[in-house]
Amino acid sequence: MSKLISFAGVSRVNGVLKFRGANNVNRIDQLRKLGDTDVEMSFLNTEMTKQEAAQRLIDKNFANGRADVLELLVAVANEEV
């Protein structure tokens, strides 16, 4: 069974864009303390898989014109479980 998350978004690790999922808002501070930059997370209003969360972010226009973010979200949404 896939882990369910309540927050989803992206961050950069050494310049590399990564999809991020979390169960609580504290993860944002934790990512920053670990050195992640450009940390952006969105509350999902319900628990879902990371694939569902990525699709939700696509539907909400989370990427807002950022091609690299959209490309990552599409890749995660289309991952095989």
N, C-alpha and C positions, 0 to 999 in steps of 0.2 A: 504494500500500500504506500502511496506517495505521502510525503509529509505535507500537511496543510499549513498555509501561511495566512496572516491577516494584513500584512504590509508588503508591498512590492515596489521595486524601483531599480535604480542603477547607481553605480559608483565607479570611480577609476582607481586602479591599483597600479602604481608605477606607469601611469598613462594609458593602461589597458582598460577598456570599458567592460564592466561585469554586471550581470543581472543579480539583484539582491532580493531575498525574501526574508521576512522576519515575523515573529509572533507578537512582538511588542515594540513600542517606540524607542525603547532603550537601545535597540540595535543600532540606531542612527549614531548615537554618541560612541558606541563601541567601535563602529567602523571608522569613525574619525580618529579615535585614539589609536587605532591600528595603522593609521597612515593613509586611509582612503581619502580621496578628494572628490569633489563634485557629487557628493552624496545627496540623492533625491529619492524620497520614499513617499508612497501614497497609501492611505488607509483604504482597504478593500471593502469594508462594511460587512464582510462575511469571510469565513475561512474557505480557501480554495487551493488547488494544486498550483504549482508554479506555472504550468502551461496555461491554466485558466486565468491566472493572475496576469500573465504577459498579454493574453488576449484582451483582458479587461483594460489594461493600460493602452493597448492599441486603440480600442474602442473609445477611450476617454481622450485620445490625442495627447497622451503623455509626452510623446516625442516632440510635439510642437515644431515640426519642420527640421528637426535634427536627424539627418539621414542615418548616422551611426547608431543612434538610440533606436530608431525604428527597425533597422536591420537586425539588431540584437534581439529586440522584442519579438519580431517575426520568427527568428531562429528558435527562441525558447518556446514560443507558442506551438511551434511545429515539431518539437522534440518528441521522440517516441518514449512512451512511459515504460 
